[in-house]
Amino acid sequence: MKIRKILSAAILMSAFNTMAVDKVVYGEDNRLDLFEVERALHLDLASSTAGMIPNYRVEDLNDGTVKLSGSKLSVCSGEKFNGQLTAANCSGFLVGHKGKQYMVTAGHCVTSQSACKDSKWVFDYKMNEAGQQEHIISKNSVYSCKRLVERKLISSTKDDYAVIELDREVTDRAALNIRYEGEIEVGEEVLVIGHPTGLPTKVAGDAFVRDASRSKYFETNLDTFAGNSGSAVFNAASGTVEGILVRGHTDYEWKRVNGKSCKAPVYCQMDSCRGEDVTKITSIDFFQN
């Protein structure tokens, strides 16, 4: 997709008022595997994002590595990422605050302290080359939940976030910078990094803020899917985290191709469909104290 220089009045429409977690493609599908990403900044940002993967999908190989498991994506011929592993349930990202590190994700991804301990946070879950089938990852890239620090999921206010303390310090990658004050504006370009449909890390840009009028979230036309919930949404110019991807339009639809039924992403115009909602990072109480 290409960002339009002039925003139509439709871009400023009100978002449909639900807590849905589905997402969608706007314009062209801009999602990229990390081996396709050329910008060094985007690769650096991606290294500090992680997938939330159930414990039973993380097998310890007893040699300093783990093997990830799960189903494989099945979509219509010609659609992206067919056959790739779908191990993650949600996405998250590492931030620093007052000298400590925290994992941030969506509130609907982590419902309680006990649920928090049911999953691992896995960095470096990515495609290193086209056609990669196995995902063997260093145990140093795998973390557990120590404590659910703060969580909100409130329908009336649209609050949707969780802050997690990991079981140990992350020393091999930098914590991301977050916005502490001010607001992103309509028309500003944004970028999302996470795990759409549970896939290995994807970077999707060439999108912008469609509506920034709400106090707790803003609306974008990012290409995101279920599994992107909890993904970091960045200011494309500065690389600063602006928010957390939490809700959006229905992501897949069923089609008939060559007489067979198959699943394909829903495609929308840049200024159409309900938009993808992003919890403002400045609305997290914990980071304001």
Disulfide bonds with the S-S distance in Angstrom:
Cys76-Cys262 1.96
Cys90-Cys109 2.09
Cys116-Cys145 2.02
Cys268-Cys273 1.97
